[in-house]
Each structure stands twice: as C-alpha cells, then as structure tokens.
Amino acid sequence: MSGTTSSLVPAILREYGDLTRATLATYLPSREPRRYLYDLLSDYPQRGGKMMRPSMCIAAARLFGAQLEDAINTAVAIELLHNALLIHDDIEDGSEKRRGRPTLHLLHGIPLALNAGDTLTLMSFRPLLDNRVRIGERLTLRIIEETERMARECAEGQAMELGWRRYNTTEIGDADYLEMVLKKTCWLSTIYPIRVGALIGSRDSIDLSPLLRYGFFLGAAFQIQDDLLNLVGDDSYGKEVNGDIWEGKRTLMLIHANRRSTAKERARLSEILCRPREGRTLPEVRWIRKLMDKYGCTEYGRKIAHGLAGAALHEYSLISAGLPDSRDKTFLEQMVTWVIERN
Amino acid sequence: MGDRKRLHRDDPARIAPVRNFSKLYSRSSSVNGAHATKAAQPDAPRRTTGGGPLAEGVELAYNVIEKYIAEGRQTAEGFSNQPYATRAPNDNLQVLVERVLRFQAEMLPLWIETLATLVKVDPAQNGHAPSSDLWPRSNGAPKAETMAVTIEVVSLRPVQVSVELRPNSEPQSLVALGLSAVDSEKPILKDISLVPDEIAGRIKLRLRIPESQPPGTYSGVIVNRENGETRGTLSVRIAD
C-alpha cells in the first residue's frame, strides 16, 4: 500500500462512473411531465459527483470474479438511490447548496423535490429487477434483500441524527456518533456497494461479515473527512462551508467541543443548537466554530479519521489476501487513502 | 531459611486488563480461503502504548462494529433456530429422523447447484442493459459456455457443497485453493481436487472431509493456475 493516492483511484472513478452514468441515463424517462418530474430526476446526477459508490460495487464484483456487465445494473441502482436520498437529506437538513448549485427544493419547492426523491427511490428497483436476465433470479433476490436491509439501516441512522437535532440531544458520545454513521452513511456509501459487488462476484458463496468491518471503517473515515471539509473547505467544496453548524449536525467535532467545553460554554452551545436553522445568527455560528478551534476539534477529528483508515486497510488486507492482484484490488485498497486525502 | 535462594516468579507481562483495540484484530479472517495471518506480520497494527484520540477512536469503532455484528448474529440465530425450537427432541429415534430430514434438506440445494452448472446459459441482453461491446470481456469469448461438474464427497457427516464456475473455464487449469471458515481458529479444508474428465466432457470435484474437521461453512475460490485468475467459488457446509 502506498502512502499517498496514485492516479488509479481518480481514473477508475472516472471510468466506472462514466459507464454507470451512461447506463443510468437509459433509465431516466424523457417523456412528460418533464418540467415537474423528469427534469428534476436528472438534475443531481447531471451535476457530477464522485461516483464512489457505483465504482466500489463494480470493483468488488470484478475482484471476486464477475464481469463488469454483471454489476452495472446494481451500480446504477445504487447511484439512483443515492441521488434520491440526497434530495430528501437536503430537505430534511435545510441545505442550500448541492454540488456547487442550489439544492433541488430551493429551485422547485419542497413538494416537487420530495416527489422527485420518491420517484428516484422507486426507479432504483427497475435496474435491480433487470438483473434477473444477466445474473439470475437467486442473486437478484439476494441483492434485493441486501437493498432492503441497507434502506432500513439508512432510515434508522437518519432518524437518529434528525432526532438528536429535533430534541436537542447534547449528551452524545463518540460511540453514539459512530453507530449513527454506521447506519446513516456507511451502509449506502461503502458497506452495501461492496457487499452486493462481492455477492455478484462470488455468486453468494462467501461470508460478508469481514466486508462489513472494512466498509464501516472506510465509510466512517469518509464521513468524518466530509464533516472536516465542511469546516475548512475552500471554493472547490460543493457545499455550504460551516453548513453543518448552521444545521446543528452532531458531528464528531461538535460532540468533542461540547465534551471539552466549560459549563458556561456548554449552556450557550445548547441554547444555540436548540433553535431551528433560521433562528441561528452568523456570530453564533462563528462562535461555535471558534469553540472547535479552541479545543482542537478538527485535529481530533482528523486523528480519528486517520485511525479508522488504518483499520480499514488492515481489514482489507485480510479480505484480499488470497485474491489475485488486479486494478480493482488495488483500487479498493487505495480508496482508503483517497477518502481521507480528498478535498 | 539459611542461604536458600527465594523462588521468584518473573514479573507478569501484563498487570492491567487489556482494553486495547489491537486484540480485536485477531478476530477477523479472510473471506477467500487465506487465513488471517496478517496480524502476526510486522506491518500489522500493533498494540498501542500511548493511547490518544487515534487509538481510542479505533478501539471505540471496533467496539461499535463488533457489537453490531454480534447483535446481527444473535438475530440471525433466532431466525434460523425457529424450525428446530418448536419441539425438543427427547429420544434418539426423533433425533435420527430430524437429522435425516435435515440432511435431505441440505442435500437439495446441492443438487440444484450441480444441475445449474449443467444448463447452458446464453445471457441475453435485456432492454435496459448496456450493449456488451461497451466493455471488453475478460475472456474474449463472445458466448458463455458452462461446464458440468460431478461432485464426489468422502465424509462421515452430511455435507452441502455449492460450486460456481465461470463460463469458459479451462478444466485442466483449474485448482481450488484451501477453504477457510470465518472463525480463523478452524483448520483450512485442503483435501480438494479438480480433475477434468475428458471422456464424459465434465469436471470432477473431489472433496474429502477429515473426521476431525469442525462443523461449519468453509469457502474459497477456484483459480486458473496458469494466470491466477479467479474462475469460480466453492463453499462447503459441514453439519454437526
């Protein structure tokens, strides 16, 4: 394993991402009502995105012996579902920017955006059902079972985070945060793509538990890095800088700040966080950001992310030990470094 | 007591409970046939001495995921035990009948799997699937050709075998790597051979289960010995 990410990760993300996008386009209808529905469905996918999830699915499938065509439909389903959840997340979080542009609900209003998100979710099942022709009924059903589990885990994780905000829960520890991230982020972002990829490649003949560990450590490192970028991101960052503080998101850095604060600081923090986003002011957001600096929260988050990346590399070395060397094998290894080095 | 020297035990290597994440590394095992030997190698993570956010964070994360996996296993066991939990077997005949029924149930998937390899599959394109010329096939073959497999198992216990072979595999080059269990303590299942039966036009998979082999599921890959390419998977479930 090299210390830094080579050009392989961006190259494969581009290659598998382009193929996924091309196939995804065939699933998006171009009929009416375009203005109120189908144009909205293609909006987020057309804005770009890293294509990390479908690429990991394809790479895992190939790593375990499948051909690319065996995994492409599942990769498309993952990307459709990811975009559906982004629309819903943006509404739930009150986010203003997505991939450098206004969020869908700001452009079209919440009802139309919500409907577009629902439609994308349902449409993600079509490529999964089309899997029958290529990989057979049994594997198709197994993938749908995994999809059902992933959707349930995601909903539970999202509920945990939204509930903490809704009821201004401040007594949250790092373990609570990691459990929430495991469900909300890791299942869709890393665990599910790798597991269904491995299912396809191995024809459902391997134990998937070790992939759960790798996917969790990788996904958690990815999420913490994402939260760090939200605090220190530059112009290339596609979302609103300090948006997580505005939204009152319980990130690892906010949890650490709360834990290290004095009683007086903690009381003020709680008072600010209990209000809805529009009730917070810019000076208050800046105060929270300074509090994070005072207690070294970004450094703390960075260290945890790096530790989790190390654990992910270790778990991956166990998974891949007996598999033949390939681009996909190296890609899945280098993804670990890539998630914590990206900006 | 005189000049007798007092017996003195060496100081213990550890004087406090091990609450370090590094001990957890040993739980994992490979999913593809190789055992988890990495932990013993120099580049594997070592027990940390200083703690700090990094080590504590990793320890915490391991605790979270191991608890999560344990809960999942517990739930799964709850489901899989249901059919057998309805009535406690209280006589030997009952136990025997249940074992026979279970054996039959376990053998059924074997035959389904075996027959599946006999069927010639022509993967037709569906309306939505991309055309196959977007990607070069790894084996360069335009049409998939599957191969029949005869399975010979020598075992004193019921065994379920699942074998999946990629189309267009060359029978004379196939080799099955050792099959391993999730529990890395269990020995690798090694006595496997893949022999081409050119007269019958099929491949013969021979498998011998040692008497001492612990029950459980063992899996691994079938590779082309010429180029190391993965050509299929093999999974064996040994009953209690």
Interface residues (C-beta under 8 A of the other chain):
Chain A: L19 A22 T23 T26 Y27 F64 G65 Q67 L68 E69 I72 N73 R126 P127 D130 V133 R134 D174 A175 L178 E179 L182 A198 G201 S202 R203 S205 I206 D207 L208 S209 P210 L211 L212 R213 F216 F217 A220 Y300 K303 I304 H306 G307 L308 G310 A311 H314 E315 S317 L318 I319 S320 A321 G322 L323 P324 D325
Chain B: F21 Y25 S28 S29 S30 V31 N32 G33 A34 A36 T37 K38 A44 P45 G52 P53 L54 A55 G57 V58 L60 A61 Y62 N63 V64 I65 Y68 I69 P123 A124 Q125 N126 G127 H128 A129 P130 S132 L134 W135 R137 S138 S162 E164 R166 L177 V182 T217 S219 G220 V221 V223 N227 G228 E229 T230 R231 G232 T233 L234 S235
